[in-house]
Amino acid sequence: MAGIRMEFLFLLIVVHVTNAQTYYSSFQTKADCKNGPSELFHEFYDAVSMTCQPCSENSTLQKASSDGLTCECNPGFKYTADFGGTQVKCQACPADQVTSPDGWECVTCPGTVTATKTCSSCSSSTRPQVQVGRGVDGNWVTAANARVCQNCANYTSLNYAGDRCVRCNRILGIRSNLYTCVCETDNEANGYCFKPDDSIPNDDPTLYNIPLEAGGTVKSKYFEENLRAVTVLCQAYSNMTACQQLANMCVLLLYDRGSSRTGSEQACTILEKIPTPNPVVPTLYYSDDAEDLLNNNDITTSYSFDPPMTIKFKVARYSLGGTFLGMEDITGGLIQLCEDTETRLNAAFVFGTVYSSSCSISAASFWNQNKYPLEFFDIYLDYTDATERRLYQIPLLISNYRDVSSRRPNDGGVANWQLTRRFFLVDNEATITTSTSPDVQTAPNATYVRYAQSIQLVLSLQSGTNTGLINPPYFKITYGEVSREAAQGGQKVSVSFSVTYSMDQGKYTRDFQITTGTLGTLAVLYAGYRTWVWSKRGRRAAIDFPTILNFIFYLAGSLANIFFIITFGISFYWLIFYKRQNAVYLVHPTGQALEDWLALFGSSFALKTLSIIHMMVLQCTTDIFLIDWERPKGVQETSNDGRKSGGTPVSIWRTYFVANEWNEIQATRKISPVFQVFAVVFFLKVVGFENVATMDPDGSVLKNAADYQSQQSYVYRYAVAVLVYLLVGITQWIFYVFIYERFIEDRVRQFVDLCSMSNVSVFIMANAAYGYYIHGRSVHGKADTDMKEMHQMMKREEQDMCGQRGLMPNTEQQTFQMTLPSRLRDKYDQVYLPAALDTAMAGNREAGNKSKVTDKSVEAYTMLNKFLQAFIDHSLRDLDYVVKDKTLLESVMDTEFFDVQDKGILYNDNGHSFDQVLFIGNEYTLIIFDTLLFCIVDLIATDFVLAGVITYLISQLIALIRDSGGRKNLAKKTLVDERFLI
């Protein structure tokens, strides 16, 4: 067989695998090989180890070939063996002879022998001459010209064209009836004739089977025509090309080393039986433990985001026949089946960019060998350590790999992985089972095509690094297959290429657990404290079912807030420090860390939903009563039964008016939901803050549409969405509190003023013995009057010609928090409950009535009005109260340290404490719920616009439910006919 010749585009260093399993070496090129006249041994560039190797004999006998990829004999020396590389042997010719043109023999020159051991040129003054060694019959030409039929000489045979005799080489191509160099049948394999002592594999049909993922096998014509010959060429003759070809066959079997699908004897097992170390046999399997290999610190390059760095991968390409095609950068989509612009395809290797590309390809196109040639690839990482440039072998994780038990260990844990070296993109040749069609460009006889369905590059940071050091990356490849029938039926296949990053999550997990545990414990304690305050205000002597139920709801609210803080803190930290780091020490969370974050996020939303429900139930069950201070006009007479009659009755319309105003402010919020959603969506979508959430180092808001846009991270989207939502909400709150309430409208203060002008007080019991009081008693003693008198009363108040509105003399304090004696609550329930029960029964009897007001309701209203008037006026001997300020500690802890018995306490407040039973006083809870709702919808749909629409609709639905429930409760507790609540 002729010596191996392979052409290179350019050559870079690769790793020479030694017994110590070293996966890197110094950088070299073909130009680094030593071939100078003073060198004792010339060097060639080894196409297997891709390093400079010395020729087998000194420079007197051998030199490097013109392409630098093998050794050849010097002029004056003939070949005794030529299997390429170090398998070249030379022998000196006699002094009066030179080397024949084919290099295998020594010949005598027609003239003189030159100093360079070549024949001098033919010289003739009459006609051109050419030096001829052998005639077409193979004999040496020593006689006059004659064209006659002659038998081929001994040790020669006809060439394939049958037009001349050529020397029988060390391995003979056999063509029936055309050769005199006859090969014994037992020594023949795939058209080659071997020595009797060469071990030739048996012609076993199972040797040529390629297993399919769908089940069954395909008998490969290529394997049948080549496997046995290349086995001998590699094993017995160390032929580099044959060894590469045998390795490619093993790769086509997806590294199957004798499972039940292939049998015990096939390309991979044959390759493994070749004694090692053998410099011409490529190493396909990693012998090191996968976990140790993928966690070593051999790679010393520090990667950074600023300036951006590209991961420099090189790929060595081989043809199916084992010919080395060159080494080049993995750029321009060299190993990506999806088509795109070169800029976007190359973005996969910008360090830190989480890349994902997928597409659908017509399966029929895979049969086009011109578009999808069958090539094999070895991947290397080009990096620089402190002193030199190096290349590192990149391992592969083939998902389809099966061990000898036919199991797929690469689908399990890393401890069971088998890492390998070489892969292909599309196999449209190995499954050809019949004679090749004349149209070789479409290979119609391939019954199946196998293709790289999914390629994933996995990179991880070294544990504890803060300088951008990485562990050895690896490619995870999953192969798919499609039949010719399916392709002809128009089937399309999906392929993908992705790049992911990971890091050691140990420190993060520990910090996460500590933070969650610590803050969660504080949340439990706070929930217990709030339950204690609720129980104390409710005069509950023991832990009963309502107490436990309220503890659960308080705990839900506390944990929701804690989980919200933790999830936002984590996502914001990751977003800021990931985007702004120089030397890389942080990548996007993955695996268990990401799952824990998602679980906490989902829990936060679910618990906050329970908290909202709890808040609405409490607000919609609050006891409230409107105290009308107005006195009847005219002279009143007292009858024998103690009832007063006569005079003009007091109008109920003032009470109805106050009730309607209270009803209107129940679901009022400090922020505008419409503006909130509009502004948030505007900043995220129109301004472009959404673009910051991409899983790449680019943190810019405006991005070039021609560049690759990395997929959005829901962790980063959450951070950006929460930040924008809260900032817009806080801005609205600041505007409402410091501008709108001060200069435009303060609806809470206006309601208090309305109570004063209406001569109606509001008595609110949020708990059994705790509540709020709005003192609305008119300083003029009346409010049921005409416009003129009302104007005059307001004018006197403006001119300070009357008393002040406060409950206590000479004060303006009108709003209070109350702790009430138990007997007051008992008296209230004694009067109210029978009337409420009668009203409910009447409503059930008369379907269609929203709230049936009965005589008992009217009577109960009158009694409660007088009773509460008497209590406020200190007119009850056994029920009284005092007015005082809360201590600083009581205000901070929102509780009361003094237990009341017969005398209640009214605490001066800031004028807004009663808004705790309204939406307007719970804006923090509502804005957190809206934020979580907005983010949970975006998590599901990845659409801020949709999230905004749904958040607005649900917030309006909640307001509607609160308004409806509050209206019913207001009518029920104030004994006001619901039909008058507009």
N, C-alpha and C positions, 0 to 999 in steps of 0.2 A: 504494500500500500504506500502511496506517495506520502512524503512528509507533510506534516500539518502546517497550513498557512492560514492565518486569520488576520483580517484587517481591523484596525481600531480607529474610532473617531478621535479619541484621546484616552489616555490611561491614567488612573489615579490609584493610590494605594488601597488595598483591602487588607483584611485581617488574615494573618497566617495562624491557623489554629494549631497549637502545640498540645503536648500531653497535659500541660497545666491548664488547658482551656482558657487561653488568653484571647480576648475578642477585639484587640486593637493593636496597631503597630504604627511606626513612624510613617509619615507621608512620603511617598515616592512616585515618580512618573517614569515612563520609558526612557526619558533623557537621563535619569539617574543611574541607569545600568552602565557598568564600566566596560568599555570596549576599546580602550586606547592601545597603541602599539606596545606600550610598556607593561601592560597587564599580563600576569601569568595565565589567568583564566578570563576569558571573555564572559559576559553575562547576557542573558536574555530575559525578557519580561514574561514570567510564567503566567499563562492564562488561567490556571487553576487557583494558585495562591495569590496571584496578582502582585507578586513581588519580584525583584531582580534575583535571579538564580544563576550560579556559575554553570558553564557548560561541563559536560562529563569529562572532557579531556582538555589539555592546556591549549593555549592560543597558537601553538605551532601546528596542531592538528585541526582545531575547530575555531570558528568565529561565529558571531551572531548573524542571523539571517538579515536580509535587507529590511524586513518589516519589524525586526527586533523581537519576534515572538517565539523563536526556536533557535537551535544551533545547526550549522552546516559545516561540511568538511572544507578545509582550505584547498586552493588549487594545488594539485599534486598529491592529493589524498582521495581515496575512494571510500564509499559507504560500505560498511559490513552490516550495519543495522541502522534503520532510520524510523523511529517511532515518535520523533519529536522531542524537543526539550532535552532532558537529561538522558533520554533513551536513544541517543545518537552515538554510533561508534565509527571510527575512521581508521584507515590503514594507508600507509605511505606507498606511493607508486615507485617503480624503479626510476633511476635518475634519467633514463632516456625516454620515459613515457610521461603522459599527462592524464588527467581525469577525463573520462568520457562525458559527453553533454548531460547524460542523466545522472552522472555522479557515481555510478555503481561499478565502473570498470576502469582499468588503466589501458590506454591506447598509445600506439606509436604515431608520431607526427609525420606527415608527408615531407615536411621540411625540418626546420630546426626547432628546438624547445627554447622558449623565451625564459628570461629571468623570473617571470611571474608564473612559471609552470603552465604555460599555454602554448599551443602550436602557433608558429608564425603563419601569417596570412598566405593564402594561395597566390601565386604570381604567374600570370600568363599574358603574353602580349597579343594573343589572337582572340581569346574569348573569356567570359566570366567563368570562375570555378568556385565550387563549394566543397568543403570537406565533408566526406561521407564516411560514417563508421560502418554501419550495417546496411545491407540492402533491404528491399521490401520483404525478402524471404527470411530475413534475420541473419543471413550469413554476412561475414565480414567481406567487404568489397576489396578484391585484390586483382580482378581480371578486367578485360575490356567491357564496354557497355554492351548489354544484350538484354532484350525483353523476352524472357521465357518463363514458363510456369515452373516453379521450384518448390519443393517441400520446405516447410519451416525447419530451421536448424534445431539441433538439440538445445533444450532449455529455452526455447522460444515458443510462442503460440500466436495465433491471430488475435489482433485486437478486436474490440467490440464492433467496429465498422467492417471488419473482415477484409481490409484492403492492404494490410501489411503485417509482418511478423514482428512481435515485440518480445523482449526478454521476459521470461517467467519471473515474476517478483516473489517476495517472501510470502505473500498471500495472493492467491490466484482467483480471478473472476471466472467462473465456469459457464460456458455456453455450449450446449449439446452439439456434437459433431463438428465443432469448429476449432477444437483445441488439441494440441499434442501434449500439453502439460496436463495429464489426466490426474484428477483428484480422487482418492478413495472415498467411497460413499460415507464411510464412518467418520471421515475427517472434514466433511463438507457441512457448512452452515450458512444459510442466507446468502449463497453465492460466493462464499469465501472458503478457501482450502487451508486447513490448519495442519499443524504437525500431529503425528499420531499420539503423542503424549499430552496434547492440549485437552483440557477437560471441557467438553462441549455439552451444554444442557440438553436433556432429552427433548425431543419434539413433542411436548405434551400440550394438547389444545388448551388446557386450563391455564397454561402459562401466559396466554395472550388475552385473558378476560379482563375487562375493565368493569368494576361494579358500579351500579347506578344507585342514586339515592332513593329512587322510586321502587327499587327492588329489581332483582335480576342482574344480568351482566351483558356486556357487548363484547364480541370477539373482535379485537383490534387487528386490522390488516397491517398497520404500521408495526405493531409489536411482533406479529407473525413474521414479517420480512426483515426485522432488524435485531430483535432481542437476543437471540442465541449468538449471533456474530459479535455484537458489541460486548456481550458478556465475556467472551474469550479475549477479544481485543483489549478490554480493560483489565481482566484478571491476569492473563498470561503475558501480555505485551505492554501493559501500563500506557496504553494509548490515551492521551489526554482527551481528545475529542470523543472517543468511545466512552470514556468514563463520564464525561459530561452528558452524553446522550443517554447513558444508563441512568444517571441521576434524574434526568428529565422524565424518563419513563416512570421512575418512582414517584415523582411529583404528580404525574398524571393519574397515578393510583391513589392520590391524596394521602401518601405516606403509609398506606396500609401494609403492615409487616406480617401478613399471614393470618388474617381473620377468616372466618368461615365464608366470607364473600369472595375471597381471592384464592384461597389455598395457601399451603405452606411454602411453595416455591414460586417466587415472582421477583420483579425487578428490585424491590426494596430489600428483600431478604438476601438476594444475590449480592447487592451492593454492601450489605452489612458483613457478609462473609469475607470480603476482601481484607487481608491483614492490614492493620493500621500500626503506626502512621504510614500513609502512602501519599506522597506529595501530589499525585495526579488525580486522586479520588476526592471529589468535593464532599465536604461534611454537610449533611442535610439535617441531622438530628442534634439537638443540644443534649449533652449528657448531664449537665448540671441541673440541680433542683430549680424549678421555674421560679419559686419564690425568692431563692437566693440570687438567681440571675437578674431578676427584675428589680431587685432592691440594692444592688451594689452601687458603689460610688466612683466607678471608673471614669465617668464623664465629668470633666472638670471645668467645662465652659459655664460661665455665669450668663444667664439670659435676662434681658431687661425689656421693659415696655417703652422706656424713654432713654435712648432712641429705640424705635421698634427694631426687633431682630427677626430674621428669617431662620427657620430650622433647615439647615443645609443637608438634605438627603441626596445621596447618589445611588444610582441603580446600575448594576451590571446586567447586561442583556445577553441572552443566549438563544440561538435558534433551536428548533426541535432536534436537529441533527447534532447538537452539541457545539456548534461554532460560536465562538465569542464575538458578539456584535458590537461591543464597546461599552463604555461607561459614561453616563451623563446625569445631569441634574433631574430630579423629579419636578419638573416644571411644565407648564403648558398642558396639564392634564394627562401626562404620560401614563399614569396608572389609574386614571379616572375614566369610566365609560360614558358618563354624562358630558355633553358638550356645553361649553359656555365660553365667555371671553377669557383670554389668558389672564387678565387682571384678577378676575373672580376665582378662576381655578387656582391661581398661585396664592390666593388669600388663605388657603387651607394650611399653608406652612408659615404664616406669620405667627410668631410665638404669642400664645395667649388667646388666639382666636378660636372659639368653639365653633367649628365648621360643620355644616351639614348640607349635602347636595343629593338630591334624588330625582329620578326621571323614569319615564317609561320608554322602552325601546322596542321597536318591532323585532320580534324574535327571528324573523326571516333574514334580517340583516346580518345576524351572527354567522351565517353560512358564507358570507363574503370574506374570503381569506385576504383579499387585498386591503380591506378596511380593518379587519380584525385578524392580523397574522398571529399564529401561535408562537409566542415568545415566552421566555422564562426570565424571571427577575430575581436578583439578589440585592437587597437594600442595605445601604450603609449610611451612617451618620458622619458627616464631615464636621469635625470640631477641632478646637485648638486648646491645648493645655498650656501650662506655664512656659514651656520651652519649644514645643513643636506642634505641627499640624498632624492630626490623626484621623483615622476612619474607624468607626465602630460597627461591628456586625449587628444588624437589627433583627431580632427574632420575630417569628410569625406564630400566630395562634390560629390554626385551621380548625374551625368548628366541626367540619365534617370528618375529621380524623377519627379512625377507629383502631382500637388496640387489638391484640390477638384474641380477645374475648368478644370482639365485635361491639364493644361498648364505646361510647363517645366521651372520653374523660375530659376533653376540653370544654364540655358544656357544664362541668362541675366546678369545684373549688380549685384554687391555684395550686394546691398541693398535689393535685393529680394531673396537671397540665403537661403536655408534651409539646415543647416549642421546636419549631423547624426553621428552615432558612429560605427556601425558594418557593415561588408561586407563579401562576400564570393568570392571565385575565380571561381569555376565551380559548377554549379547546374545540376547534372545529375540524381536527384531523385525526386524532387518536381513535375516534369512534367510527371511522370509515371501515366498512366491513366488506365492500366489494371493490372491483377494479376502479381506479380513479377515472372520473369523467374527463373527456378532453378539455372541458372548461374547468380548469383547476382553480380558477378564481372564485368559483361559487361552491365548490366541493359538495355537490348535491347528494353524494353517497354517504355523508355523515348522518347516521341514524339519530344521533343526539348531539346537542351542543351543550357543553358545560361552561358556565360563566361565573365570574366573581359577583355574586348577588349583593353582597355587602362587604365593604372594606372600612374598617374603623381603626384609626390611629389613636393609640392610648399613650398619653404622657403623664408622668407624675413627678412632683417635686420631691427632692430628697428630704427625708425626715429632719425637721428642725432647721432647715435652711432659711436664711434671710438674704441670700445673695443670688438667688435664681438658679441654683444647681438642680439638675434633674437626674432621675434614675433612668436606666436604659428604656427607651420607648419600645413599643411593639405594635404590630399590625394584627388585628383580629379580622379574619377573612371567613366568610361563609359562601359556599358555592351552591348555585342552583343549576338546574338542567331543564332543557326543553326538547321535546321530540320534534322530528322533522314534520310529522303529521300536524302537530299543534301549530308549528310555525307557518306551514302552508295554509292553515285555517285562519291566519291573521292574528294569532295571539301576540300580545305585548307582555313584556316582562319588566318588572321594576328593579332598578339597581340603585345603590346609594354609596356615598363616600362621606365619612364623617371623621372629625377630630375631637377628642375629648381630653380634658385635663382633670387631674385629681391630686390630692395631697394627703398627708397623714392627718387624719381627723382626731387623733388621740387627745391633743390639747384642747381642741374645740369642744369635743364631746365632754371632756372633764369640766371645762368652764360652763358649758351649757347645762350640765346636770347640776352643778353647784348653784348656778344662778336660778335655775328653775326651782330647785329644791328650797333654796333660801327664800326667794320671793314668794313661792307657793306657800311656804309655812307662814310667812307674814300675812298672806291673803287669808289663810285659814283663821289665824288669830284675829285679823280685822273683821272677818265675817262673824266670828264668835262674839266679838265686842259689839258689833252692830246688832246682832240678835239679842244680846244682853240689854242694850239700850232699848230696843223695840219691846222686849218683854217687860222691862222696868216701866216704860211709858204705858204699857198695856195692863199694868197691875196683875201680871201673871205670877202666881206664887210658886209654880212648879214647871218643869219642862214637860210640855204637852205636845200633841201632834202639830198644832199650828206653829208652835215655837220651832220644832224640828223642820217643818216645811219652810218657814221663813229663813232659817239658818241655811238650808240648801240653796235658796234663791239668793241670799246675800253672798254665799260662797261662790255661786255662779258669777255674780257681778264682779266680785273681787278678783277671782281667777281670770275672768275675761280681760280685765284691765291689766293684770300682771302679764298674761300671755301676749296681749297686744303690745305692751312695752318691750317685752323680750323679742318678739318676732320682728318688730320694727327696728329695734336696736341692732339685731343681728343683720338684717337685710341692709340697713343703712351703713353699718360698719363695712360689710362686704362690698357694697357699691362704691363707697368713697375710697377705701383703701385699695380695692382691686383696680379701680380706674386710675388712681393717682400714684401708684407705686412705680419705682424705677427698677431696681433689682427685684426680681419677682420672688415673693415669699407667700403669696396668697392667690388661690384660684377659686373658681366658682364652686360652691359646695355641691357634693355629689353623694350618692349612696345613702348610708344610714343617717348621716348628718342632714341631708336634704329631706329625708322622710320624717325625721324628728321635727324639723321646722314646719313642714306641711301639717303634721299632726297637731302641732301647737297652734298654728294658724286656724285650722278648721275648728279646733276646740274653742279658740277665742271667739269665733263667730257664733258658734252654737251656744256657748255660755252667755254671751252678750244678748242673744235673742231671748234666752230665759230671763235675763235681767230686765229687758225691755217689757216683757210680758208681766213680770212681777211689779214693775213700776206702774204700768197701766192699770193693773188690778187694784193696787193700793189707791191710786188716784181716783179710780172709778167706784170705790167703795167708801170714800172719805165721808164722814158725817159733817154736814154743813147746815147752818140755819141762819136766816136773815132776820135780825132783830129790828123791828119797826118802832122807832121812838115817837112817832107822831101821835098827838093827842086829839081826840074828837073836838070839833069846834062847837061852841054854844054851851047851854046849861045842861048838865047831866043830873038825872035823878036816880037814887038808889032804891030798888024795890026790896020787898021783904026777904027775898032769897039771896040778896047781896049783889044782884046784877045791876049794872048801870045802863041807863037808857036815856034817850033824848040827845039833842045835839046832832051835828052833822057827822056821819060816819067817816072814818079815816079811809082815804083812797088806797086801794091795793096796787095801783098802777106804778107807784114808785118802787115797790118791792119787785114787781114784774120787770121793771126796767133794770134794776140792779142785777136781778137774776139773769137777764139776757146779756148784760155786759159781762158778767162772770162767765157765762156760757161761751161768749165769744173769745175770751182770752184763755180758755182752758187748753186749747191746742196751738196757741200762738208761740212762735219760736223767735229767738233773737236773730237768727240768720234766715236768709231767704233761700229755700231749697232750690228754686228755679235758678237764681243767680249762682248759687253754689255749684250746681251741676254744670251749668253753662261755662262758668269761669274755669272749672277744673278741666273739662273736656277741651276748652280753648287752649289752655296752656299745654296740655299733654299732646294734643293732636295738631293744632295749628302752629303754635310756637315751636313744637317739636321736642319737648322734654321726654317724650316717649322714646326718642332715639338714643337716649342715654342708657337705656336698659338693655342694650345688646350685649351678648356674651363675648365681647372682645375688648381689647385695651382702649379703644377709641371712645372717649367720653364726650365727644362734641355733640351739640344739639343739631347742627346742620351738617348733613353728610352728602357726599357725592353719590348720585343715583347710579353712576357707572361702577362704583366700587361694590365689593361684596358686602352685603348687609347680614351680619351674623344674626342667628335666631335670637328672639327676645327671651330673657330670663324672667320667669315669674317672680323670682326673689328680688331682682332688681326692679321689675315693674311694680312690685308691692312697695318697695322703698320709695320710688319716685311718686307713685300714686298717693301713698299716705302723706308724704311730705307736702305735695301740692294741695291735697284735700285739706290737711290741717292748717296750712298757711293761709289758704283762702278762707277757711272757717274762722281762724283767729283774726284775720283782717276784718272780716265781717263783724265779729264780736266786738273788736276794738271800736270800729266805726259806730256800731249800735250803742255801746255803753258810753263812749266819750263824745260822740257827736249827735247821733240820732236821738238818744234819750234826753240829752241836755238841750238841744236846740230845735228839735222837730216834734217828737212825740215820745212820751214815756207812758205806755199803756198801763203799767202796774200802778204808777203814781196817779195817773188819771182815774183809775178805778177807785183808789182811796179817796180822791177829791170828790168823785161822783157819790160815794157813800156819804160823805159829809154834807153835800148839797141835797142828798135825798133823805137825809135823816134816818139812814139805815146802817146798822152795824152788821158785820159778818163774823159769825162764830163757827170756827172750823175745828173739828176734832179728828186729827189724822190718826190718833190712837185712842184707846179707851180713856186715858187720863192725860193726854197731851195733844196740843193743837195750836192754833193761831187765832188771834183776835184782831179784827180791823174795827177801830172805834170810829163809827160814822155818825155819831150823835151831833146834830146841828148846833152850832153855837147860838143860833137864833131861836132855838126851841121848836121850830117848825120848818117844814119844807113844802107842805101841801098848800100852795098859794098861787096867785096869778103872776104874770110876767113882770108887772110893775113892782110888786112887792119883792119879788125875787131879785130884781135888779137893785133895789134899794138895799136889800140885805147884803148883796155882794159888795156894794159900794161901801157900806159901813165896815165890812171886814177888811177891805183894801185900805181904808183910812184908820184901821186899828181902833175902831170905836165899839168893839165888842170883844168878848173873851176869845181865847185861843182854842184850837180844835182838839188839843190833846186830851187824853183821858184824865190825867192829873192836872190840877189847876196850874195855869200859867206855863203850860208846856205845849209843844207841837207834836209830841209823840202819839201817833195814832195806831201803830202796828206793834203787836206783841206776840211773843211765844208764851204758851200757857202750860202749866202743870196743874191739873185739876183734882180736887178731892174726889174720892170714890163715891161719896154720897151724891154729888152733883151728877155724876154719870148715871148712878142708879135712878135718880129722879128723872133724868132725861129719857132713859130707856123705858121707865114706867109710863111715861106720857106718850112717847113716840111709837113704841112697838105695837100696841093695839091698833093705833090709827094706820100704821103701815100695813099691818096684816089685813085690816078691813079694806084698805085701798086695793091691795093685791087681789083679794077675793072678788071685789067689785069689777076689777079690770078683767078677770077671767070670765066672769058671767056675761060681760058685754064685750064681745069680740070687736075689735076695731078701735076701741078707746086706747089711746096711748097711756094715759094715767087717769084713772077715774077718781075724782075728788069727791069724798063722801062727807057726811055731816061730822063723822068722827075726826076726819082730817082737819076740818075747819076748827073744831073744838080743840084738837091737839095743838094746832098752830097757835091759837089764842093763848092756851095755857103755857106753851113753851115760850112764847114771846114775852109774856108777863114774868115767867120764872127767870128767864135769862136777863131781863131788864132789872129785876130785883137783885140778881146776883151782881151785875155790873154796878148797880147803885149802892152796894153794901147794905141792902135792905133785908137780907136774910140773916137771922140771928146765928144759926148754926152753920152757915156757909159764907165764907168770906175769902178775901184774897189780899195780897200785898203786891206792890209794884216795885221791882228792883232790877238792877243790872246783873247780867251774868258775869261770873269771874272770867278772867282771861283763859284759864284752863278749861272751864266749861264751854266757852266759845270755840276754842281750838278743837276740843274733843267732841263737840256737838252732843252734849249730854247735860244732865242736871244731877248734881250731887245731893241735893236736899230732897228728902221724901216728904210729901205733903200728907196731912191727915185731914183736918177740918178746914184748913185754910190753904187755898191755892196760891200760886205765884204767877204773876204776869211779868215776863222778862222783856225789858226794852230791847228792840232789835234795830236793824239798819233800814227798816222800811220795806224790805223785800223778802223777809223770811217766809211769808206765807206762799211765795211762788214755788216752794218745794212741792206743793200739791198740783202744780201746773207744769206744762211742758217747758215754759220759759225759764223755770228754775232748775231744769235738768238738761240743759243744753250740752253739757259735757258728755253725759251718757248717750244722748241722741247723736251727737256728732261722731262719737266713737263707733256707734252702731252703723251709721251711714257709711263711714269710712271702711269698716270691715265688710259691709254688704257690697260696696263698690268694688273692693278688691277681690271678694270671693267670686263675684260674677265675672270679673276680668280673668281670674284664674281659670275659670271654666271655659270662657269664650275667647280669651285673649283679644278683647275688643273694648277699648275705653268708651267708645260712643254707646255701645249697647249697655255697658255697665252703668253709664250715667243715666240712660233712659230708665232702666229697671230700678235703679236706686231712687230716682225721683218718684216713679210710680209707687214703689213700696212705701216710701216716706209719706206720700199723700194718703195711701191706704191706711197707714198707722194713724195719721192725724184724723182721718175720717172715723176710724174705730174709736179713737180717744174722744172725739167730739160726740159721737153717738152714745158711747157709754157714759160720758160725763153729763150729757143732757138728761139721760134717764136717771142717773144718780142725783142730779140736782133737783129734778122734779120730785123724786122719791123722798129725799132727805129734807128739802125745804118746804115740802107739802104744797108746792106751787104747781098748778095745772100745767102739764107738759105742752098742752096745746098753745100756751102763751109764750113758749120759748121758741123764738124765731131762729 
